[in-house]
Structure formats: C-alpha cells, structure tokens
Amino acid sequence: MSEKLDGIRGYWDGKQLLTKNGNIINAPKWFTYNFPPFALDGELWSKRDDFENIQSIVLDFIPSKDWSQISYQIFEVPKQDGNFTQRLNIAKKWFLTNKNIHVKFVEQILCRDKEHLKQHLRKIEKINGEGMIVKDASLSYFAGRSSKILKVKSFADMEGKVIGINPGKGKFENLMGSLIIRLENGVVFRLGGGFDSNDRINPPLIGNIITFKYYGFTKNNKPKFASFIRVRRLE
C-alpha cells in the first residue's frame, strides 16, 4: 500500500513527460535530466493539499522557475518484466548512477490486513493526505483498471440545493451534463459525477436538495471530487 498523492499524473515515455490523456507536459530540461530511455509512471507533486498550485505550475505552457517546488514521485515502471518490486528496482538502479534530485519513489508499505490499512489511512488523512492505493505486488505489469489495484479513501457527505442544470455534451448529448449546486454558506459549484444513466435522463429538479459525497475542499471552499448520492426525500 502507498499514499495516493494529490498531484498531476506524469507518464515518462522515455523521451518526454505526458499527462494521463497523452498531452505533453512542458517540463524544464533540468527537471528531466538523467531520466531513463524507458518508461516511468509517477505523480508530479509538491506537498499535500497543494493541488491548485501544482496544476498551475505543471500545466503552464512555458515552464517557470516554480518547477523547483515539484518532485517526480515514481510509483510504477511500465512495460518491464517482473513483479512490482522488481520493476521498481529497475528504476531505482538507474537513478543510483544517474542522479536527479527531483526524482523520488513513493513509499511502499507491506499491508498486513484491513486494520493495518485503516490505521494508515487515518494517519494519512490526519495530515491532509487524499487516501491510499492498495495493489497486488506479485502481478506482472498491465495497463488499465483492475480489481487488483484499489483506491481507498474516506469521504464526508453534504447537502446542497439544485439551482441550475447544464446540458450534456459528447456521449451525454441531449442528457443532463451536470448540476449547479448552492451550499448553505453560499458557495456555488458544478456537480458532474456520480450519476447513472437514469439520473441523466431524469435529473433532479431545480429546487431539489441533493446529497453528495466529497473529499475535502479546494482553496475556494468548493467540495473536491464531489459525487452525487441521492435526492433528499421530503419529510
């Protein structure tokens, strides 16, 4: 198990850094100095609860001196033979002789049982960490989602009032795309996650009170990673 870092995913293809969607990340040459000719997967990260700052630095078209705040936290070595530990050791061996002060390796802890996981999750969340990743380290590398790699988070829930409905685009054309929600404190945000196909065909009505889950707040006091749960029943 390891901490899930709240940064920007950075895939090194052996020549350049890419986002998880394949867009080029304009990292300074000094940042990727001594990176290997083989693939790496990691998180571009500074510190906990700093996502907006990380995003502004990493996704800027012209890289700035603020990249000095960023580290590359490696959590996988794609397309290499062997189990998880063996793959990580390939990258660790490379950086032993090809130094780069910006490269780190995400700490990996052997998970003894569910209680051990819960204890570590509580510890991480107390210091504003996002959550944990748990994986079967015996497996060979594969791409895509798997039940053998799990994200583990605690979440809180909250209620808000629907004050608008945004139409969907792309695969959600002619359906509801997202709701505009106002919280009791007056904060307004867009809620686009957690809906099934029926919710998008028959969305909550303007004026409905809905419940959603979330994982902390942005610096603008908007719920992070908010996801729809249900419409509150009238009592």
Contacts in CASP RR format, 6 or more apart in sequence:
PFRMAT RR
TARGET T0000
AUTHOR 0000-0000-0000
METHOD contacts of the structure
MODEL  1
MSEKLDGIRGYWDGKQLLTKNGNIINAPKWFTYNFPPFALDGELWSKRDD
FENIQSIVLDFIPSKDWSQISYQIFEVPKQDGNFTQRLNIAKKWFLTNKN
IHVKFVEQILCRDKEHLKQHLRKIEKINGEGMIVKDASLSYFAGRSSKIL
KVKSFADMEGKVIGINPGKGKFENLMGSLIIRLENGVVFRLGGGFDSNDR
INPPLIGNIITFKYYGFTKNNKPKFASFIRVRRLE
1 108 0 8 1.000
1 109 0 8 1.000
1 110 0 8 1.000
1 111 0 8 1.000
1 117 0 8 1.000
1 120 0 8 1.000
1 132 0 8 1.000
1 133 0 8 1.000
1 134 0 8 1.000
1 135 0 8 1.000
1 152 0 8 1.000
2 75 0 8 1.000
2 106 0 8 1.000
2 107 0 8 1.000
2 108 0 8 1.000
2 109 0 8 1.000
2 132 0 8 1.000
2 133 0 8 1.000
3 106 0 8 1.000
3 107 0 8 1.000
3 124 0 8 1.000
3 129 0 8 1.000
3 130 0 8 1.000
3 131 0 8 1.000
3 132 0 8 1.000
3 133 0 8 1.000
4 129 0 8 1.000
4 130 0 8 1.000
4 131 0 8 1.000
4 132 0 8 1.000
4 133 0 8 1.000
4 151 0 8 1.000
4 152 0 8 1.000
4 153 0 8 1.000
5 43 0 8 1.000
5 45 0 8 1.000
5 73 0 8 1.000
5 106 0 8 1.000
5 130 0 8 1.000
6 45 0 8 1.000
6 48 0 8 1.000
6 49 0 8 1.000
6 50 0 8 1.000
6 51 0 8 1.000
6 129 0 8 1.000
6 130 0 8 1.000
7 43 0 8 1.000
7 44 0 8 1.000
7 45 0 8 1.000
7 51 0 8 1.000
7 54 0 8 1.000
7 55 0 8 1.000
8 19 0 8 1.000
8 25 0 8 1.000
8 43 0 8 1.000
8 44 0 8 1.000
8 45 0 8 1.000
8 54 0 8 1.000
8 55 0 8 1.000
8 58 0 8 1.000
8 59 0 8 1.000
9 19 0 8 1.000
9 20 0 8 1.000
9 41 0 8 1.000
9 42 0 8 1.000
9 43 0 8 1.000
9 44 0 8 1.000
10 17 0 8 1.000
10 18 0 8 1.000
10 19 0 8 1.000
10 20 0 8 1.000
10 25 0 8 1.000
10 41 0 8 1.000
10 42 0 8 1.000
10 43 0 8 1.000
10 44 0 8 1.000
10 72 0 8 1.000
11 17 0 8 1.000
11 18 0 8 1.000
11 19 0 8 1.000
11 20 0 8 1.000
11 22 0 8 1.000
11 39 0 8 1.000
11 40 0 8 1.000
11 41 0 8 1.000
11 42 0 8 1.000
11 78 0 8 1.000
12 18 0 8 1.000
12 32 0 8 1.000
12 35 0 8 1.000
12 36 0 8 1.000
12 39 0 8 1.000
12 40 0 8 1.000
12 41 0 8 1.000
12 42 0 8 1.000
12 72 0 8 1.000
13 39 0 8 1.000
14 35 0 8 1.000
14 36 0 8 1.000
14 37 0 8 1.000
14 38 0 8 1.000
14 39 0 8 1.000
14 40 0 8 1.000
15 37 0 8 1.000
16 24 0 8 1.000
16 25 0 8 1.000
16 32 0 8 1.000
17 24 0 8 1.000
17 25 0 8 1.000
17 27 0 8 1.000
17 32 0 8 1.000
17 44 0 8 1.000
18 24 0 8 1.000
18 25 0 8 1.000
19 25 0 8 1.000
25 44 0 8 1.000
25 58 0 8 1.000
25 59 0 8 1.000
26 60 0 8 1.000
26 61 0 8 1.000
26 62 0 8 1.000
26 63 0 8 1.000
27 58 0 8 1.000
27 63 0 8 1.000
27 67 0 8 1.000
28 63 0 8 1.000
28 67 0 8 1.000
31 63 0 8 1.000
31 67 0 8 1.000
31 70 0 8 1.000
31 72 0 8 1.000
31 102 0 8 1.000
32 100 0 8 1.000
33 100 0 8 1.000
34 95 0 8 1.000
34 98 0 8 1.000
34 99 0 8 1.000
34 100 0 8 1.000
35 100 0 8 1.000
35 103 0 8 1.000
36 91 0 8 1.000
36 94 0 8 1.000
36 98 0 8 1.000
38 77 0 8 1.000
38 79 0 8 1.000
38 80 0 8 1.000
38 90 0 8 1.000
39 77 0 8 1.000
39 78 0 8 1.000
39 79 0 8 1.000
40 72 0 8 1.000
40 74 0 8 1.000
40 76 0 8 1.000
40 77 0 8 1.000
40 78 0 8 1.000
40 91 0 8 1.000
41 74 0 8 1.000
41 75 0 8 1.000
41 76 0 8 1.000
41 77 0 8 1.000
41 78 0 8 1.000
42 72 0 8 1.000
42 73 0 8 1.000
42 74 0 8 1.000
42 75 0 8 1.000
42 76 0 8 1.000
42 106 0 8 1.000
43 72 0 8 1.000
43 73 0 8 1.000
43 75 0 8 1.000
43 106 0 8 1.000
44 54 0 8 1.000
44 58 0 8 1.000
44 70 0 8 1.000
44 71 0 8 1.000
44 72 0 8 1.000
44 73 0 8 1.000
45 54 0 8 1.000
45 70 0 8 1.000
45 71 0 8 1.000
45 73 0 8 1.000
46 53 0 8 1.000
46 54 0 8 1.000
46 57 0 8 1.000
46 69 0 8 1.000
46 70 0 8 1.000
46 71 0 8 1.000
48 127 0 8 1.000
48 128 0 8 1.000
48 129 0 8 1.000
48 130 0 8 1.000
49 128 0 8 1.000
49 129 0 8 1.000
51 218 0 8 1.000
51 224 0 8 1.000
52 218 0 8 1.000
52 219 0 8 1.000
53 69 0 8 1.000
54 70 0 8 1.000
57 64 0 8 1.000
57 66 0 8 1.000
57 67 0 8 1.000
57 69 0 8 1.000
57 70 0 8 1.000
58 67 0 8 1.000
58 70 0 8 1.000
70 102 0 8 1.000
71 102 0 8 1.000
71 103 0 8 1.000
71 104 0 8 1.000
72 100 0 8 1.000
72 102 0 8 1.000
72 103 0 8 1.000
72 104 0 8 1.000
73 104 0 8 1.000
73 105 0 8 1.000
73 106 0 8 1.000
74 88 0 8 1.000
74 91 0 8 1.000
74 103 0 8 1.000
74 104 0 8 1.000
74 105 0 8 1.000
74 106 0 8 1.000
75 105 0 8 1.000
75 106 0 8 1.000
75 133 0 8 1.000
76 84 0 8 1.000
76 87 0 8 1.000
76 88 0 8 1.000
76 141 0 8 1.000
77 87 0 8 1.000
77 88 0 8 1.000
77 90 0 8 1.000
77 91 0 8 1.000
77 141 0 8 1.000
78 141 0 8 1.000
78 143 0 8 1.000
79 141 0 8 1.000
80 86 0 8 1.000
80 87 0 8 1.000
80 90 0 8 1.000
80 141 0 8 1.000
81 87 0 8 1.000
81 140 0 8 1.000
82 140 0 8 1.000
82 141 0 8 1.000
83 137 0 8 1.000
83 138 0 8 1.000
83 139 0 8 1.000
83 140 0 8 1.000
84 108 0 8 1.000
84 135 0 8 1.000
84 137 0 8 1.000
84 138 0 8 1.000
84 139 0 8 1.000
85 108 0 8 1.000
85 137 0 8 1.000
87 141 0 8 1.000
88 105 0 8 1.000
88 108 0 8 1.000
91 105 0 8 1.000
92 105 0 8 1.000
95 103 0 8 1.000
108 137 0 8 1.000
109 120 0 8 1.000
111 117 0 8 1.000
111 120 0 8 1.000
111 134 0 8 1.000
117 132 0 8 1.000
117 134 0 8 1.000
117 152 0 8 1.000
120 132 0 8 1.000
121 131 0 8 1.000
121 132 0 8 1.000
121 152 0 8 1.000
121 153 0 8 1.000
121 154 0 8 1.000
124 130 0 8 1.000
124 131 0 8 1.000
124 132 0 8 1.000
125 131 0 8 1.000
125 154 0 8 1.000
130 153 0 8 1.000
130 215 0 8 1.000
131 151 0 8 1.000
131 152 0 8 1.000
131 153 0 8 1.000
131 154 0 8 1.000
132 151 0 8 1.000
132 152 0 8 1.000
132 153 0 8 1.000
133 149 0 8 1.000
133 150 0 8 1.000
133 151 0 8 1.000
133 152 0 8 1.000
134 149 0 8 1.000
134 150 0 8 1.000
134 152 0 8 1.000
135 148 0 8 1.000
135 149 0 8 1.000
135 150 0 8 1.000
136 148 0 8 1.000
136 149 0 8 1.000
139 148 0 8 1.000
153 215 0 8 1.000
154 215 0 8 1.000
155 213 0 8 1.000
155 214 0 8 1.000
155 215 0 8 1.000
156 213 0 8 1.000
156 214 0 8 1.000
156 215 0 8 1.000
156 216 0 8 1.000
157 211 0 8 1.000
157 212 0 8 1.000
157 213 0 8 1.000
157 214 0 8 1.000
157 229 0 8 1.000
158 183 0 8 1.000
158 211 0 8 1.000
158 212 0 8 1.000
158 214 0 8 1.000
158 223 0 8 1.000
159 184 0 8 1.000
159 209 0 8 1.000
159 210 0 8 1.000
159 211 0 8 1.000
159 212 0 8 1.000
159 232 0 8 1.000
160 181 0 8 1.000
160 182 0 8 1.000
160 183 0 8 1.000
160 184 0 8 1.000
160 209 0 8 1.000
160 210 0 8 1.000
160 211 0 8 1.000
160 212 0 8 1.000
161 181 0 8 1.000
161 182 0 8 1.000
161 207 0 8 1.000
161 208 0 8 1.000
161 209 0 8 1.000
161 210 0 8 1.000
162 179 0 8 1.000
162 180 0 8 1.000
162 181 0 8 1.000
162 204 0 8 1.000
162 205 0 8 1.000
162 206 0 8 1.000
162 207 0 8 1.000
162 208 0 8 1.000
162 209 0 8 1.000
162 210 0 8 1.000
163 180 0 8 1.000
163 181 0 8 1.000
163 182 0 8 1.000
163 188 0 8 1.000
163 206 0 8 1.000
163 207 0 8 1.000
164 179 0 8 1.000
164 180 0 8 1.000
164 206 0 8 1.000
165 176 0 8 1.000
165 177 0 8 1.000
165 178 0 8 1.000
165 179 0 8 1.000
165 180 0 8 1.000
165 203 0 8 1.000
165 206 0 8 1.000
166 176 0 8 1.000
166 177 0 8 1.000
166 178 0 8 1.000
166 179 0 8 1.000
166 180 0 8 1.000
166 190 0 8 1.000
167 173 0 8 1.000
167 174 0 8 1.000
167 175 0 8 1.000
167 176 0 8 1.000
167 177 0 8 1.000
168 174 0 8 1.000
168 175 0 8 1.000
168 176 0 8 1.000
168 177 0 8 1.000
168 178 0 8 1.000
168 200 0 8 1.000
169 177 0 8 1.000
172 200 0 8 1.000
175 200 0 8 1.000
175 201 0 8 1.000
176 195 0 8 1.000
176 199 0 8 1.000
176 200 0 8 1.000
176 201 0 8 1.000
176 203 0 8 1.000
177 192 0 8 1.000
177 195 0 8 1.000
177 200 0 8 1.000
178 190 0 8 1.000
178 191 0 8 1.000
178 192 0 8 1.000
178 193 0 8 1.000
179 190 0 8 1.000
179 191 0 8 1.000
179 192 0 8 1.000
179 203 0 8 1.000
179 204 0 8 1.000
179 210 0 8 1.000
179 228 0 8 1.000
180 188 0 8 1.000
180 189 0 8 1.000
180 190 0 8 1.000
180 191 0 8 1.000
181 188 0 8 1.000
181 189 0 8 1.000
181 190 0 8 1.000
181 191 0 8 1.000
181 210 0 8 1.000
181 212 0 8 1.000
182 188 0 8 1.000
183 189 0 8 1.000
183 223 0 8 1.000
185 221 0 8 1.000
187 220 0 8 1.000
187 221 0 8 1.000
187 222 0 8 1.000
189 222 0 8 1.000
189 223 0 8 1.000
189 226 0 8 1.000
191 210 0 8 1.000
191 212 0 8 1.000
191 226 0 8 1.000
191 228 0 8 1.000
192 226 0 8 1.000
192 228 0 8 1.000
193 226 0 8 1.000
193 227 0 8 1.000
193 228 0 8 1.000
194 227 0 8 1.000
194 228 0 8 1.000
194 229 0 8 1.000
195 203 0 8 1.000
195 228 0 8 1.000
199 228 0 8 1.000
204 210 0 8 1.000
204 231 0 8 1.000
208 231 0 8 1.000
208 232 0 8 1.000
209 231 0 8 1.000
209 232 0 8 1.000
210 228 0 8 1.000
210 229 0 8 1.000
210 230 0 8 1.000
210 231 0 8 1.000
210 232 0 8 1.000
211 229 0 8 1.000
211 230 0 8 1.000
211 231 0 8 1.000
211 232 0 8 1.000
212 223 0 8 1.000
212 226 0 8 1.000
212 227 0 8 1.000
212 228 0 8 1.000
212 229 0 8 1.000
213 226 0 8 1.000
213 227 0 8 1.000
213 229 0 8 1.000
214 223 0 8 1.000
214 224 0 8 1.000
214 225 0 8 1.000
214 226 0 8 1.000
214 227 0 8 1.000
215 224 0 8 1.000
215 225 0 8 1.000
216 223 0 8 1.000
216 224 0 8 1.000
216 225 0 8 1.000
217 223 0 8 1.000
217 224 0 8 1.000
218 224 0 8 1.000
END
